[in-house]
Amino acid sequence: DQQVKQNSPSLSVQEGRISILNCDYTNSMFDYFLWYKKYPAEGPTFLISISSIKDKNEDGRFTVFLNKSAKHLSLHIVPSQPGDSAVYFCAADLHAGAGGTSYGKLTFGQGTILTVHP
Amino acid sequence: DAEITQSPRHKITETGRQVTLACHQTWNHNNMFWYRQDLGHGLRLIHYSYGVQDTNKGEVSDGYSVSRSNTEDLPLTLESAASSQTSVYFCASSEWGTSGNGEQFFGPGTRLTVL
């Protein structure tokens, strides 16, 4: 049973436009969400995260939105650049209670291949 | 700079052979993880460890084993390699007890082909 799903295997966007990557989850106990970026022949690298007590987190061109009632999060990249072309994974984390420690295990989605055309 | 390394980066082996993939981290993290990445499945957890002498099974642990004798290393062993274990393997580490986002740091991966 896939607890974290990225239903779009791929996304193609023109340079300068917005990229929106989506992620859905089923476990309402997840309380932290992360996005990772992966280039070919490299390991995933952390991009941005959001706590379940927030609905938005912004870092430069990257913004993550969380809709807890819909169990849905999205990553917005504005403006998109060719260097953003990569596989993007969303992941979910569990903590031991509010403000508690992370259990350390992340549950990943299947990934979305983003291609940004010049 | 702290880092996490994996070796070998590429490995070709035959069905039935035992294979060990190495993972070494200098972050001094207590948590270490092994994942496999396959098309359409994302990153799936094989085994993980919260500290020395601690190991736990993940969602796809059949045919794999790990042991943790020190903080820095978590080798992954395929007892008898099967073609279904052809994949890219990633090792990761994270701090224990963080109230933050549980961020994991990944190695560069090992591409394993079982013929």
Interface residues (C-beta under 8 A of the other chain):
Chain A: Q6 P9 Y32 L34 Y36 A41 E42 G43 P44 T45 F46 S49 S51 F89 A91 D93 H95 G99 G100 T101 S102 Y103 G104 K105 L106 T107 F108 G109 Q110 G111
Chain B: I4 N31 F33 Y35 G40 H41 G42 L43 R44 L45 Y48 Y50 G58 F90 A92 S94 W96 G97 T98 S99 G100 N101 G102 E103 Q104 F105 F106 G107 P108 G109
